[in-house]
Amino acid sequence: MDQKIGMIGVGIMGAAMSANLLKAGYEIIGYDVAQLQLDALVREGGSGAGSCREVAEQADVVITSLPSGEALQQVVDAKDGLVSAQKKDLIVIETSTLTLEAKQSAHDSLNAVGVEILDCPLSGTGAQAVNKDIVVYASGNQTACKHCDAIFNGFSRANYYVGEFGMGTKMKLVANLLVTIHNVSAAEAFVLGMKAGLDPEMLLKAVSDGGGTSRMFEVRGPLMVAGKYDKATMKVDMHQKDISIISEFAKKLNCPTPMLSAAAQIYTAALAKGRAKQDTAAVCAVLEEMAGIKRESSKS
């Protein structure tokens, strides 16, 4: 591949995207505040940089995968951030799930120095990202989005151009509302079935093949069957951030989200029970405890 891709943030999602882009033949230069994660990228065949500015100076396209709006602001505006590179032909693909305000702030800073930034959140878990089973909601300059099609295809199974800058985030918030609810509804179904004496493995197999299934039932169901949640592809505390963003977004639109509000309480209970760093499938363990079900495996 002729294009050199920069990856800023090589955590769960960034590492998966990098690995798939390396397999697709792209050269990857990465940066992360966590040296262990950057070292892992180098072992996979990528190279490491000492700053975001260094990534921008060497790459044709930069992908950012970050945990917070504050992190994005640092990546863009800090002393050695993307703005400091002053690289007018650079395209930045911002894939994080953040507020519209954080995305717009980054857009304004980068556009001021001639850098094109695209708002391109991802739909899917970390485990799905490893298998390229994620979807890109691309928004911003349509020509630039089209230019990045091959890159999107290198780490995802599909991408959709959804409109002007910011529309990608709006689409992702709608998708995450469903993920939040479907994850809890899957757990509720497993707990009801187990309370009734049904085998959880058979529940997963039979329901997945019927009309009541959902993507979350199928993706997180195996974790719920095993009752093991420590190998997280989306941590409870990180998803709590997403829930807050969706809730604030809906509030500003005066749009009721009663099912989201109900589901959110189960994630809060998971935090209260010390499951912040576990996979969000751990809501099943919370509901098991509420239902009086005791499984030894659900403690992990």
Secondary structure by P-SEA (a helix, b strand, c coil): ccbbbbbccccaaaaaaaaaaaaabbbbbbccccaaaaaaaaaacccccccaaaaaacccbbbbbcccaaaaaaaccccccccccccccbbbbbcccccaaaaaaaaaaaaaabbbbbbccccccaaaaaaccbbbbccccaaaaaaaaaaaaacccccccccccaaaaaaaaaaaaaaaaaaaaaaaaaaaaaaacccaaaaaaaaaaccccccccccaaaaaaacccccccccaaaaaaaaaaaaaaaaaaccccaaaaaaaaaaaaaaaaccccccccaaaaaaaaaaccccccccc
